[in-house]
Amino acid sequence: MIGAAVFAGAFAVAFLAFALFVDPRKLWWRFRARHFDNPEAHEPSAASFMWRRVTLAALGVFLGWQVIGMLRLAGVFETGPDHAEVLDRVEYAALNLETEDGEGRHKWPGGGEGAWDEFINPRLKGPEREDPVASLVDGEDAGGDGHSEASREGGTGSQSGSEPDTRGSFVERYDIDGICLTVTATPLPGQSEMDHAIDNLRYSVRTDVVDSPCE
């Protein structure tokens, strides 16, 4: 694509150069007049020479526009979103990830590094070719079982009375172009032992966005 753009660009420059800097009347007298016994009688009019200039300039502009289009398709002019735009997208993703009181959300399936990056990343996309990506930098479930150390010590279902069941609670921190998104997920109470065993839990999700890299 870039090679075709360079080829077309060379013609665009040539057409514009001829239109702007080359006198078509002199060209006619140099290369065409010799073929006529009476060249003065066959010399094109001033309007004809002017239209030749206009046509060459129009072709040059048209080819130049096509070159820009090809370079755009090749990604030459692609730039990523600025920091303010990334921050807006992160806050949007965080807002969509949070749950209302009493509502829950299952971990997002898809095999990402964290439990929620497959949910976050689609909400970071924009018109640019290079979209920001959420990278897991810290998480208590980094070992893969989705349980914090405190949860492992007390996760036998023996919590008493009104004390909330915190088995499976975990915090993950994602870095997104220098912005830290913290996701805190706590299992909703009253879920079955089977759900705990197979990690099919619904979580209350809270988020926090800090405009600085994760510590």
Buried (B, 14 or more C-beta within 10 A) or exposed (E): EEEEBEEBBEBBBBBBEBBEEEEBBEEBBEEEEEEEEEEEEEBBEEEEBEEBBEEBBEBBBEBBEBBBEBBEEBEEEEEBBEEEBBBEBBBBBBEEBBBEEEEBBEBBEEEBBBBBBBBBBEBBEBEEEEBBBBBBBBBBBBEEEBBBEEBEEEBEEEBEEEEEBBBBBBBBBBBBBEBBBBBBBBBBEEBEEEBBEEBEBBBBBBBEBEEEEBE
